[in-house]
Amino acid sequence: MPVFNEDTRVKILAVQEAIVTSTIEVTDMESYDQEKWAEATHMIERKVFLLSAVELGITFGVDYTITREGTPLKYFKNTEHSVKKAYAADGTAWHYWTRTPWIGETYDVTVIGVIYELGTAPADSHLGVRPAFCLGKDTVVQKSDSVIEGKSVYILELETE
């Protein structure tokens, strides 16, 4: 069982301080109007957010059934579908939310599926999330093969004192 002690608290605070406020594009409620179908967006500020379908590299349905929120992220460009999957604690692939509404029904949200890349689900469905955030430009991120046996991970080099 993990132990939450003072050292852990200090590390968590250091990560929180490294996360910067990001300006993200979201769909306006006016996009549900037939005359402004999937066109209206505005900017908001958040520290932690869900990625949009467009940021994940989705092109199907953009400007028709989903709004163009943000721009495609380089990380997801020209990658295999597996990069876009989320995983449950037991390692099984799982569907997850985007922040992009599915225009047409006020209760549907665009999701990334396990089998199909793009789908919709009612907003009360039990799905996974892949939270996103941006780090300050001075934050050092290093690739490491020594944290989890057999896997490469990225670690943050943070000041904790």
Chimera marker file (.cmm) of the C-alpha trace (Angstrom):
<marker_set name="trace">
<marker id="1" x="0.000" y="0.000" z="0.000" r="1" g="1" b="0" radius="0.5"/>
<marker id="2" x="1.425" y="3.422" z="-0.942" r="1" g="1" b="0" radius="0.5"/>
<marker id="3" x="2.463" y="5.641" z="1.934" r="1" g="1" b="0" radius="0.5"/>
<marker id="4" x="1.592" y="9.318" z="1.834" r="1" g="1" b="0" radius="0.5"/>
<marker id="5" x="4.263" y="11.103" z="3.855" r="1" g="1" b="0" radius="0.5"/>
<marker id="6" x="5.887" y="14.530" z="3.894" r="1" g="1" b="0" radius="0.5"/>
<marker id="7" x="8.262" y="13.613" z="1.069" r="1" g="1" b="0" radius="0.5"/>
<marker id="8" x="5.310" y="12.567" z="-1.104" r="1" g="1" b="0" radius="0.5"/>
<marker id="9" x="3.448" y="15.780" z="-0.262" r="1" g="1" b="0" radius="0.5"/>
<marker id="10" x="6.468" y="17.896" z="-1.261" r="1" g="1" b="0" radius="0.5"/>
<marker id="11" x="6.797" y="16.037" z="-4.588" r="1" g="1" b="0" radius="0.5"/>
<marker id="12" x="3.096" y="16.490" z="-5.370" r="1" g="1" b="0" radius="0.5"/>
<marker id="13" x="3.343" y="20.215" z="-4.656" r="1" g="1" b="0" radius="0.5"/>
<marker id="14" x="6.379" y="20.471" z="-6.951" r="1" g="1" b="0" radius="0.5"/>
<marker id="15" x="4.447" y="18.826" z="-9.801" r="1" g="1" b="0" radius="0.5"/>
<marker id="16" x="1.472" y="21.131" z="-9.191" r="1" g="1" b="0" radius="0.5"/>
<marker id="17" x="3.762" y="24.161" z="-9.369" r="1" g="1" b="0" radius="0.5"/>
<marker id="18" x="5.311" y="22.923" z="-12.651" r="1" g="1" b="0" radius="0.5"/>
<marker id="19" x="1.882" y="22.782" z="-14.340" r="1" g="1" b="0" radius="0.5"/>
<marker id="20" x="1.094" y="26.057" z="-16.093" r="1" g="1" b="0" radius="0.5"/>
<marker id="21" x="-2.251" y="27.563" z="-17.058" r="1" g="1" b="0" radius="0.5"/>
<marker id="22" x="-3.168" y="26.763" z="-20.668" r="1" g="1" b="0" radius="0.5"/>
<marker id="23" x="-5.596" y="28.524" z="-22.954" r="1" g="1" b="0" radius="0.5"/>
<marker id="24" x="-7.772" y="25.962" z="-24.726" r="1" g="1" b="0" radius="0.5"/>
<marker id="25" x="-10.515" y="26.207" z="-27.323" r="1" g="1" b="0" radius="0.5"/>
<marker id="26" x="-13.973" y="24.849" z="-26.474" r="1" g="1" b="0" radius="0.5"/>
<marker id="27" x="-17.296" y="24.625" z="-28.294" r="1" g="1" b="0" radius="0.5"/>
<marker id="28" x="-19.921" y="27.310" z="-27.646" r="1" g="1" b="0" radius="0.5"/>
<marker id="29" x="-23.480" y="26.319" z="-26.870" r="1" g="1" b="0" radius="0.5"/>
<marker id="30" x="-24.410" y="28.320" z="-29.997" r="1" g="1" b="0" radius="0.5"/>
<marker id="31" x="-22.904" y="25.509" z="-32.097" r="1" g="1" b="0" radius="0.5"/>
<marker id="32" x="-26.072" y="23.546" z="-31.451" r="1" g="1" b="0" radius="0.5"/>
<marker id="33" x="-27.997" y="26.124" z="-33.494" r="1" g="1" b="0" radius="0.5"/>
<marker id="34" x="-28.628" y="24.854" z="-37.040" r="1" g="1" b="0" radius="0.5"/>
<marker id="35" x="-27.310" y="28.111" z="-38.543" r="1" g="1" b="0" radius="0.5"/>
<marker id="36" x="-23.953" y="27.894" z="-36.744" r="1" g="1" b="0" radius="0.5"/>
<marker id="37" x="-23.557" y="24.128" z="-36.970" r="1" g="1" b="0" radius="0.5"/>
<marker id="38" x="-20.196" y="23.152" z="-35.437" r="1" g="1" b="0" radius="0.5"/>
<marker id="39" x="-18.648" y="26.596" z="-35.926" r="1" g="1" b="0" radius="0.5"/>
<marker id="40" x="-18.703" y="28.590" z="-32.697" r="1" g="1" b="0" radius="0.5"/>
<marker id="41" x="-15.865" y="28.243" z="-30.184" r="1" g="1" b="0" radius="0.5"/>
<marker id="42" x="-14.246" y="30.368" z="-27.497" r="1" g="1" b="0" radius="0.5"/>
<marker id="43" x="-11.103" y="30.215" z="-25.359" r="1" g="1" b="0" radius="0.5"/>
<marker id="44" x="-10.906" y="29.307" z="-21.669" r="1" g="1" b="0" radius="0.5"/>
<marker id="45" x="-8.016" y="28.843" z="-19.247" r="1" g="1" b="0" radius="0.5"/>
<marker id="46" x="-7.377" y="25.597" z="-17.390" r="1" g="1" b="0" radius="0.5"/>
<marker id="47" x="-4.456" y="23.855" z="-15.694" r="1" g="1" b="0" radius="0.5"/>
<marker id="48" x="-5.734" y="20.322" z="-16.362" r="1" g="1" b="0" radius="0.5"/>
<marker id="49" x="-8.076" y="19.484" z="-19.228" r="1" g="1" b="0" radius="0.5"/>
<marker id="50" x="-9.193" y="16.809" z="-21.658" r="1" g="1" b="0" radius="0.5"/>
<marker id="51" x="-7.783" y="16.909" z="-25.181" r="1" g="1" b="0" radius="0.5"/>
<marker id="52" x="-10.136" y="17.705" z="-28.049" r="1" g="1" b="0" radius="0.5"/>
<marker id="53" x="-10.775" y="15.258" z="-30.877" r="1" g="1" b="0" radius="0.5"/>
<marker id="54" x="-8.834" y="17.537" z="-33.253" r="1" g="1" b="0" radius="0.5"/>
<marker id="55" x="-5.844" y="17.724" z="-30.887" r="1" g="1" b="0" radius="0.5"/>
<marker id="56" x="-5.818" y="13.907" z="-30.892" r="1" g="1" b="0" radius="0.5"/>
<marker id="57" x="-5.500" y="13.962" z="-34.685" r="1" g="1" b="0" radius="0.5"/>
<marker id="58" x="-9.125" y="13.118" z="-35.505" r="1" g="1" b="0" radius="0.5"/>
<marker id="59" x="-10.240" y="14.443" z="-38.894" r="1" g="1" b="0" radius="0.5"/>
<marker id="60" x="-13.480" y="12.496" z="-39.489" r="1" g="1" b="0" radius="0.5"/>
<marker id="61" x="-16.557" y="14.622" z="-38.801" r="1" g="1" b="0" radius="0.5"/>
<marker id="62" x="-14.673" y="17.866" z="-38.128" r="1" g="1" b="0" radius="0.5"/>
<marker id="63" x="-16.810" y="20.869" z="-39.102" r="1" g="1" b="0" radius="0.5"/>
<marker id="64" x="-19.795" y="18.569" z="-39.543" r="1" g="1" b="0" radius="0.5"/>
<marker id="65" x="-20.543" y="16.504" z="-36.436" r="1" g="1" b="0" radius="0.5"/>
<marker id="66" x="-17.713" y="17.790" z="-34.247" r="1" g="1" b="0" radius="0.5"/>
<marker id="67" x="-16.350" y="21.298" z="-33.828" r="1" g="1" b="0" radius="0.5"/>
<marker id="68" x="-12.779" y="22.184" z="-34.736" r="1" g="1" b="0" radius="0.5"/>
<marker id="69" x="-11.354" y="22.745" z="-31.229" r="1" g="1" b="0" radius="0.5"/>
<marker id="70" x="-7.626" y="23.397" z="-31.139" r="1" g="1" b="0" radius="0.5"/>
<marker id="71" x="-5.016" y="22.132" z="-33.603" r="1" g="1" b="0" radius="0.5"/>
<marker id="72" x="-3.607" y="18.604" z="-34.063" r="1" g="1" b="0" radius="0.5"/>
<marker id="73" x="-0.806" y="17.850" z="-31.606" r="1" g="1" b="0" radius="0.5"/>
<marker id="74" x="2.488" y="16.662" z="-33.027" r="1" g="1" b="0" radius="0.5"/>
<marker id="75" x="2.600" y="13.763" z="-30.544" r="1" g="1" b="0" radius="0.5"/>
<marker id="76" x="-0.441" y="12.115" z="-32.150" r="1" g="1" b="0" radius="0.5"/>
<marker id="77" x="0.499" y="12.816" z="-35.761" r="1" g="1" b="0" radius="0.5"/>
<marker id="78" x="1.400" y="9.762" z="-37.886" r="1" g="1" b="0" radius="0.5"/>
<marker id="79" x="1.199" y="7.363" z="-34.968" r="1" g="1" b="0" radius="0.5"/>
<marker id="80" x="-0.507" y="4.026" z="-34.716" r="1" g="1" b="0" radius="0.5"/>
<marker id="81" x="-3.969" y="3.839" z="-33.195" r="1" g="1" b="0" radius="0.5"/>
<marker id="82" x="-2.552" y="2.240" z="-30.033" r="1" g="1" b="0" radius="0.5"/>
<marker id="83" x="-0.976" y="5.561" z="-29.025" r="1" g="1" b="0" radius="0.5"/>
<marker id="84" x="-4.481" y="6.983" z="-28.689" r="1" g="1" b="0" radius="0.5"/>
<marker id="85" x="-5.725" y="4.310" z="-26.275" r="1" g="1" b="0" radius="0.5"/>
<marker id="86" x="-6.232" y="4.600" z="-22.550" r="1" g="1" b="0" radius="0.5"/>
<marker id="87" x="-5.784" y="1.617" z="-20.272" r="1" g="1" b="0" radius="0.5"/>
<marker id="88" x="-7.549" y="0.405" z="-17.151" r="1" g="1" b="0" radius="0.5"/>
<marker id="89" x="-5.569" y="-0.531" z="-14.042" r="1" g="1" b="0" radius="0.5"/>
<marker id="90" x="-5.522" y="-4.187" z="-15.145" r="1" g="1" b="0" radius="0.5"/>
<marker id="91" x="-3.931" y="-3.235" z="-18.496" r="1" g="1" b="0" radius="0.5"/>
<marker id="92" x="-6.972" y="-3.667" z="-20.732" r="1" g="1" b="0" radius="0.5"/>
<marker id="93" x="-7.615" y="-0.989" z="-23.373" r="1" g="1" b="0" radius="0.5"/>
<marker id="94" x="-10.514" y="1.289" z="-22.479" r="1" g="1" b="0" radius="0.5"/>
<marker id="95" x="-12.656" y="3.984" z="-24.146" r="1" g="1" b="0" radius="0.5"/>
<marker id="96" x="-12.026" y="7.540" z="-23.006" r="1" g="1" b="0" radius="0.5"/>
<marker id="97" x="-13.551" y="10.999" z="-23.200" r="1" g="1" b="0" radius="0.5"/>
<marker id="98" x="-12.453" y="13.967" z="-25.254" r="1" g="1" b="0" radius="0.5"/>
<marker id="99" x="-13.679" y="17.478" z="-24.420" r="1" g="1" b="0" radius="0.5"/>
<marker id="100" x="-15.402" y="17.711" z="-27.818" r="1" g="1" b="0" radius="0.5"/>
<marker id="101" x="-19.202" y="17.513" z="-27.873" r="1" g="1" b="0" radius="0.5"/>
<marker id="102" x="-20.872" y="15.519" z="-30.644" r="1" g="1" b="0" radius="0.5"/>
<marker id="103" x="-23.027" y="18.124" z="-32.336" r="1" g="1" b="0" radius="0.5"/>
<marker id="104" x="-26.589" y="17.013" z="-32.875" r="1" g="1" b="0" radius="0.5"/>
<marker id="105" x="-27.547" y="15.762" z="-29.431" r="1" g="1" b="0" radius="0.5"/>
<marker id="106" x="-26.908" y="17.969" z="-26.416" r="1" g="1" b="0" radius="0.5"/>
<marker id="107" x="-25.995" y="14.956" z="-24.249" r="1" g="1" b="0" radius="0.5"/>
<marker id="108" x="-23.457" y="13.220" z="-26.544" r="1" g="1" b="0" radius="0.5"/>
<marker id="109" x="-19.694" y="13.611" z="-26.265" r="1" g="1" b="0" radius="0.5"/>
<marker id="110" x="-16.965" y="12.492" z="-28.672" r="1" g="1" b="0" radius="0.5"/>
<marker id="111" x="-14.991" y="9.532" z="-27.334" r="1" g="1" b="0" radius="0.5"/>
<marker id="112" x="-11.972" y="7.553" z="-28.472" r="1" g="1" b="0" radius="0.5"/>
<marker id="113" x="-12.846" y="3.892" z="-28.664" r="1" g="1" b="0" radius="0.5"/>
<marker id="114" x="-10.890" y="0.687" z="-28.255" r="1" g="1" b="0" radius="0.5"/>
<marker id="115" x="-11.841" y="-0.803" z="-31.629" r="1" g="1" b="0" radius="0.5"/>
<marker id="116" x="-12.873" y="2.276" z="-33.613" r="1" g="1" b="0" radius="0.5"/>
<marker id="117" x="-10.921" y="5.496" z="-33.354" r="1" g="1" b="0" radius="0.5"/>
<marker id="118" x="-13.919" y="7.799" z="-32.993" r="1" g="1" b="0" radius="0.5"/>
<marker id="119" x="-17.309" y="7.398" z="-31.407" r="1" g="1" b="0" radius="0.5"/>
<marker id="120" x="-19.934" y="9.041" z="-29.254" r="1" g="1" b="0" radius="0.5"/>
<marker id="121" x="-21.358" y="8.296" z="-25.852" r="1" g="1" b="0" radius="0.5"/>
<marker id="122" x="-23.970" y="9.899" z="-23.628" r="1" g="1" b="0" radius="0.5"/>
<marker id="123" x="-22.361" y="12.214" z="-21.078" r="1" g="1" b="0" radius="0.5"/>
<marker id="124" x="-23.398" y="9.922" z="-18.212" r="1" g="1" b="0" radius="0.5"/>
<marker id="125" x="-21.440" y="6.894" z="-19.515" r="1" g="1" b="0" radius="0.5"/>
<marker id="126" x="-18.676" y="5.399" z="-17.391" r="1" g="1" b="0" radius="0.5"/>
<marker id="127" x="-15.538" y="5.856" z="-19.485" r="1" g="1" b="0" radius="0.5"/>
<marker id="128" x="-11.891" y="6.644" z="-18.890" r="1" g="1" b="0" radius="0.5"/>
<marker id="129" x="-10.120" y="9.991" z="-19.063" r="1" g="1" b="0" radius="0.5"/>
<marker id="130" x="-6.658" y="10.975" z="-20.251" r="1" g="1" b="0" radius="0.5"/>
<marker id="131" x="-6.031" y="14.254" z="-18.452" r="1" g="1" b="0" radius="0.5"/>
<marker id="132" x="-3.669" y="16.660" z="-20.184" r="1" g="1" b="0" radius="0.5"/>
<marker id="133" x="-1.614" y="19.546" z="-18.877" r="1" g="1" b="0" radius="0.5"/>
<marker id="134" x="1.299" y="21.722" z="-19.943" r="1" g="1" b="0" radius="0.5"/>
<marker id="135" x="4.547" y="22.147" z="-18.055" r="1" g="1" b="0" radius="0.5"/>
<marker id="136" x="6.534" y="25.342" z="-17.736" r="1" g="1" b="0" radius="0.5"/>
<marker id="137" x="9.204" y="25.816" z="-20.397" r="1" g="1" b="0" radius="0.5"/>
<marker id="138" x="11.991" y="25.424" z="-17.828" r="1" g="1" b="0" radius="0.5"/>
<marker id="139" x="10.745" y="22.037" z="-16.594" r="1" g="1" b="0" radius="0.5"/>
<marker id="140" x="13.250" y="19.293" z="-17.369" r="1" g="1" b="0" radius="0.5"/>
<marker id="141" x="11.711" y="16.060" z="-18.677" r="1" g="1" b="0" radius="0.5"/>
<marker id="142" x="13.948" y="13.019" z="-19.117" r="1" g="1" b="0" radius="0.5"/>
<marker id="143" x="13.357" y="9.573" z="-20.566" r="1" g="1" b="0" radius="0.5"/>
<marker id="144" x="14.227" y="6.752" z="-18.176" r="1" g="1" b="0" radius="0.5"/>
<marker id="145" x="14.414" y="2.966" z="-18.478" r="1" g="1" b="0" radius="0.5"/>
<marker id="146" x="15.086" y="2.437" z="-14.763" r="1" g="1" b="0" radius="0.5"/>
<marker id="147" x="11.722" y="3.343" z="-13.192" r="1" g="1" b="0" radius="0.5"/>
<marker id="148" x="9.521" y="0.485" z="-14.468" r="1" g="1" b="0" radius="0.5"/>
<marker id="149" x="11.232" y="-2.716" z="-15.473" r="1" g="1" b="0" radius="0.5"/>
<marker id="150" x="11.055" y="-3.295" z="-19.235" r="1" g="1" b="0" radius="0.5"/>
<marker id="151" x="9.453" y="0.075" z="-20.028" r="1" g="1" b="0" radius="0.5"/>
<marker id="152" x="10.607" y="3.549" z="-20.945" r="1" g="1" b="0" radius="0.5"/>
<marker id="153" x="8.911" y="6.378" z="-19.066" r="1" g="1" b="0" radius="0.5"/>
<marker id="154" x="9.351" y="10.116" z="-18.797" r="1" g="1" b="0" radius="0.5"/>
<marker id="155" x="10.242" y="11.674" z="-15.465" r="1" g="1" b="0" radius="0.5"/>
<marker id="156" x="10.255" y="15.274" z="-14.289" r="1" g="1" b="0" radius="0.5"/>
<marker id="157" x="13.348" y="16.772" z="-12.713" r="1" g="1" b="0" radius="0.5"/>
<marker id="158" x="11.810" y="19.126" z="-10.140" r="1" g="1" b="0" radius="0.5"/>
<marker id="159" x="13.055" y="21.266" z="-7.298" r="1" g="1" b="0" radius="0.5"/>
<marker id="160" x="11.475" y="19.883" z="-4.114" r="1" g="1" b="0" radius="0.5"/>
<marker id="161" x="13.038" y="22.126" z="-1.480" r="1" g="1" b="0" radius="0.5"/>
<link id1="1" id2="2" r="1" g="1" b="0" radius="0.2"/>
<link id1="2" id2="3" r="1" g="1" b="0" radius="0.2"/>
<link id1="3" id2="4" r="1" g="1" b="0" radius="0.2"/>
<link id1="4" id2="5" r="1" g="1" b="0" radius="0.2"/>
<link id1="5" id2="6" r="1" g="1" b="0" radius="0.2"/>
<link id1="6" id2="7" r="1" g="1" b="0" radius="0.2"/>
<link id1="7" id2="8" r="1" g="1" b="0" radius="0.2"/>
<link id1="8" id2="9" r="1" g="1" b="0" radius="0.2"/>
<link id1="9" id2="10" r="1" g="1" b="0" radius="0.2"/>
<link id1="10" id2="11" r="1" g="1" b="0" radius="0.2"/>
<link id1="11" id2="12" r="1" g="1" b="0" radius="0.2"/>
<link id1="12" id2="13" r="1" g="1" b="0" radius="0.2"/>
<link id1="13" id2="14" r="1" g="1" b="0" radius="0.2"/>
<link id1="14" id2="15" r="1" g="1" b="0" radius="0.2"/>
<link id1="15" id2="16" r="1" g="1" b="0" radius="0.2"/>
<link id1="16" id2="17" r="1" g="1" b="0" radius="0.2"/>
<link id1="17" id2="18" r="1" g="1" b="0" radius="0.2"/>
<link id1="18" id2="19" r="1" g="1" b="0" radius="0.2"/>
<link id1="19" id2="20" r="1" g="1" b="0" radius="0.2"/>
<link id1="20" id2="21" r="1" g="1" b="0" radius="0.2"/>
<link id1="21" id2="22" r="1" g="1" b="0" radius="0.2"/>
<link id1="22" id2="23" r="1" g="1" b="0" radius="0.2"/>
<link id1="23" id2="24" r="1" g="1" b="0" radius="0.2"/>
<link id1="24" id2="25" r="1" g="1" b="0" radius="0.2"/>
<link id1="25" id2="26" r="1" g="1" b="0" radius="0.2"/>
<link id1="26" id2="27" r="1" g="1" b="0" radius="0.2"/>
<link id1="27" id2="28" r="1" g="1" b="0" radius="0.2"/>
<link id1="28" id2="29" r="1" g="1" b="0" radius="0.2"/>
<link id1="29" id2="30" r="1" g="1" b="0" radius="0.2"/>
<link id1="30" id2="31" r="1" g="1" b="0" radius="0.2"/>
<link id1="31" id2="32" r="1" g="1" b="0" radius="0.2"/>
<link id1="32" id2="33" r="1" g="1" b="0" radius="0.2"/>
<link id1="33" id2="34" r="1" g="1" b="0" radius="0.2"/>
<link id1="34" id2="35" r="1" g="1" b="0" radius="0.2"/>
<link id1="35" id2="36" r="1" g="1" b="0" radius="0.2"/>
<link id1="36" id2="37" r="1" g="1" b="0" radius="0.2"/>
<link id1="37" id2="38" r="1" g="1" b="0" radius="0.2"/>
<link id1="38" id2="39" r="1" g="1" b="0" radius="0.2"/>
<link id1="39" id2="40" r="1" g="1" b="0" radius="0.2"/>
<link id1="40" id2="41" r="1" g="1" b="0" radius="0.2"/>
<link id1="41" id2="42" r="1" g="1" b="0" radius="0.2"/>
<link id1="42" id2="43" r="1" g="1" b="0" radius="0.2"/>
<link id1="43" id2="44" r="1" g="1" b="0" radius="0.2"/>
<link id1="44" id2="45" r="1" g="1" b="0" radius="0.2"/>
<link id1="45" id2="46" r="1" g="1" b="0" radius="0.2"/>
<link id1="46" id2="47" r="1" g="1" b="0" radius="0.2"/>
<link id1="47" id2="48" r="1" g="1" b="0" radius="0.2"/>
<link id1="48" id2="49" r="1" g="1" b="0" radius="0.2"/>
<link id1="49" id2="50" r="1" g="1" b="0" radius="0.2"/>
<link id1="50" id2="51" r="1" g="1" b="0" radius="0.2"/>
<link id1="51" id2="52" r="1" g="1" b="0" radius="0.2"/>
<link id1="52" id2="53" r="1" g="1" b="0" radius="0.2"/>
<link id1="53" id2="54" r="1" g="1" b="0" radius="0.2"/>
<link id1="54" id2="55" r="1" g="1" b="0" radius="0.2"/>
<link id1="55" id2="56" r="1" g="1" b="0" radius="0.2"/>
<link id1="56" id2="57" r="1" g="1" b="0" radius="0.2"/>
<link id1="57" id2="58" r="1" g="1" b="0" radius="0.2"/>
<link id1="58" id2="59" r="1" g="1" b="0" radius="0.2"/>
<link id1="59" id2="60" r="1" g="1" b="0" radius="0.2"/>
<link id1="60" id2="61" r="1" g="1" b="0" radius="0.2"/>
<link id1="61" id2="62" r="1" g="1" b="0" radius="0.2"/>
<link id1="62" id2="63" r="1" g="1" b="0" radius="0.2"/>
<link id1="63" id2="64" r="1" g="1" b="0" radius="0.2"/>
<link id1="64" id2="65" r="1" g="1" b="0" radius="0.2"/>
<link id1="65" id2="66" r="1" g="1" b="0" radius="0.2"/>
<link id1="66" id2="67" r="1" g="1" b="0" radius="0.2"/>
<link id1="67" id2="68" r="1" g="1" b="0" radius="0.2"/>
<link id1="68" id2="69" r="1" g="1" b="0" radius="0.2"/>
<link id1="69" id2="70" r="1" g="1" b="0" radius="0.2"/>
<link id1="70" id2="71" r="1" g="1" b="0" radius="0.2"/>
<link id1="71" id2="72" r="1" g="1" b="0" radius="0.2"/>
<link id1="72" id2="73" r="1" g="1" b="0" radius="0.2"/>
<link id1="73" id2="74" r="1" g="1" b="0" radius="0.2"/>
<link id1="74" id2="75" r="1" g="1" b="0" radius="0.2"/>
<link id1="75" id2="76" r="1" g="1" b="0" radius="0.2"/>
<link id1="76" id2="77" r="1" g="1" b="0" radius="0.2"/>
<link id1="77" id2="78" r="1" g="1" b="0" radius="0.2"/>
<link id1="78" id2="79" r="1" g="1" b="0" radius="0.2"/>
<link id1="79" id2="80" r="1" g="1" b="0" radius="0.2"/>
<link id1="80" id2="81" r="1" g="1" b="0" radius="0.2"/>
<link id1="81" id2="82" r="1" g="1" b="0" radius="0.2"/>
<link id1="82" id2="83" r="1" g="1" b="0" radius="0.2"/>
<link id1="83" id2="84" r="1" g="1" b="0" radius="0.2"/>
<link id1="84" id2="85" r="1" g="1" b="0" radius="0.2"/>
<link id1="85" id2="86" r="1" g="1" b="0" radius="0.2"/>
<link id1="86" id2="87" r="1" g="1" b="0" radius="0.2"/>
<link id1="87" id2="88" r="1" g="1" b="0" radius="0.2"/>
<link id1="88" id2="89" r="1" g="1" b="0" radius="0.2"/>
<link id1="89" id2="90" r="1" g="1" b="0" radius="0.2"/>
<link id1="90" id2="91" r="1" g="1" b="0" radius="0.2"/>
<link id1="91" id2="92" r="1" g="1" b="0" radius="0.2"/>
<link id1="92" id2="93" r="1" g="1" b="0" radius="0.2"/>
<link id1="93" id2="94" r="1" g="1" b="0" radius="0.2"/>
<link id1="94" id2="95" r="1" g="1" b="0" radius="0.2"/>
<link id1="95" id2="96" r="1" g="1" b="0" radius="0.2"/>
<link id1="96" id2="97" r="1" g="1" b="0" radius="0.2"/>
<link id1="97" id2="98" r="1" g="1" b="0" radius="0.2"/>
<link id1="98" id2="99" r="1" g="1" b="0" radius="0.2"/>
<link id1="99" id2="100" r="1" g="1" b="0" radius="0.2"/>
<link id1="100" id2="101" r="1" g="1" b="0" radius="0.2"/>
<link id1="101" id2="102" r="1" g="1" b="0" radius="0.2"/>
<link id1="102" id2="103" r="1" g="1" b="0" radius="0.2"/>
<link id1="103" id2="104" r="1" g="1" b="0" radius="0.2"/>
<link id1="104" id2="105" r="1" g="1" b="0" radius="0.2"/>
<link id1="105" id2="106" r="1" g="1" b="0" radius="0.2"/>
<link id1="106" id2="107" r="1" g="1" b="0" radius="0.2"/>
<link id1="107" id2="108" r="1" g="1" b="0" radius="0.2"/>
<link id1="108" id2="109" r="1" g="1" b="0" radius="0.2"/>
<link id1="109" id2="110" r="1" g="1" b="0" radius="0.2"/>
<link id1="110" id2="111" r="1" g="1" b="0" radius="0.2"/>
<link id1="111" id2="112" r="1" g="1" b="0" radius="0.2"/>
<link id1="112" id2="113" r="1" g="1" b="0" radius="0.2"/>
<link id1="113" id2="114" r="1" g="1" b="0" radius="0.2"/>
<link id1="114" id2="115" r="1" g="1" b="0" radius="0.2"/>
<link id1="115" id2="116" r="1" g="1" b="0" radius="0.2"/>
<link id1="116" id2="117" r="1" g="1" b="0" radius="0.2"/>
<link id1="117" id2="118" r="1" g="1" b="0" radius="0.2"/>
<link id1="118" id2="119" r="1" g="1" b="0" radius="0.2"/>
<link id1="119" id2="120" r="1" g="1" b="0" radius="0.2"/>
<link id1="120" id2="121" r="1" g="1" b="0" radius="0.2"/>
<link id1="121" id2="122" r="1" g="1" b="0" radius="0.2"/>
<link id1="122" id2="123" r="1" g="1" b="0" radius="0.2"/>
<link id1="123" id2="124" r="1" g="1" b="0" radius="0.2"/>
<link id1="124" id2="125" r="1" g="1" b="0" radius="0.2"/>
<link id1="125" id2="126" r="1" g="1" b="0" radius="0.2"/>
<link id1="126" id2="127" r="1" g="1" b="0" radius="0.2"/>
<link id1="127" id2="128" r="1" g="1" b="0" radius="0.2"/>
<link id1="128" id2="129" r="1" g="1" b="0" radius="0.2"/>
<link id1="129" id2="130" r="1" g="1" b="0" radius="0.2"/>
<link id1="130" id2="131" r="1" g="1" b="0" radius="0.2"/>
<link id1="131" id2="132" r="1" g="1" b="0" radius="0.2"/>
<link id1="132" id2="133" r="1" g="1" b="0" radius="0.2"/>
<link id1="133" id2="134" r="1" g="1" b="0" radius="0.2"/>
<link id1="134" id2="135" r="1" g="1" b="0" radius="0.2"/>
<link id1="135" id2="136" r="1" g="1" b="0" radius="0.2"/>
<link id1="136" id2="137" r="1" g="1" b="0" radius="0.2"/>
<link id1="137" id2="138" r="1" g="1" b="0" radius="0.2"/>
<link id1="138" id2="139" r="1" g="1" b="0" radius="0.2"/>
<link id1="139" id2="140" r="1" g="1" b="0" radius="0.2"/>
<link id1="140" id2="141" r="1" g="1" b="0" radius="0.2"/>
<link id1="141" id2="142" r="1" g="1" b="0" radius="0.2"/>
<link id1="142" id2="143" r="1" g="1" b="0" radius="0.2"/>
<link id1="143" id2="144" r="1" g="1" b="0" radius="0.2"/>
<link id1="144" id2="145" r="1" g="1" b="0" radius="0.2"/>
<link id1="145" id2="146" r="1" g="1" b="0" radius="0.2"/>
<link id1="146" id2="147" r="1" g="1" b="0" radius="0.2"/>
<link id1="147" id2="148" r="1" g="1" b="0" radius="0.2"/>
<link id1="148" id2="149" r="1" g="1" b="0" radius="0.2"/>
<link id1="149" id2="150" r="1" g="1" b="0" radius="0.2"/>
<link id1="150" id2="151" r="1" g="1" b="0" radius="0.2"/>
<link id1="151" id2="152" r="1" g="1" b="0" radius="0.2"/>
<link id1="152" id2="153" r="1" g="1" b="0" radius="0.2"/>
<link id1="153" id2="154" r="1" g="1" b="0" radius="0.2"/>
<link id1="154" id2="155" r="1" g="1" b="0" radius="0.2"/>
<link id1="155" id2="156" r="1" g="1" b="0" radius="0.2"/>
<link id1="156" id2="157" r="1" g="1" b="0" radius="0.2"/>
<link id1="157" id2="158" r="1" g="1" b="0" radius="0.2"/>
<link id1="158" id2="159" r="1" g="1" b="0" radius="0.2"/>
<link id1="159" id2="160" r="1" g="1" b="0" radius="0.2"/>
<link id1="160" id2="161" r="1" g="1" b="0" radius="0.2"/>
</marker_set>
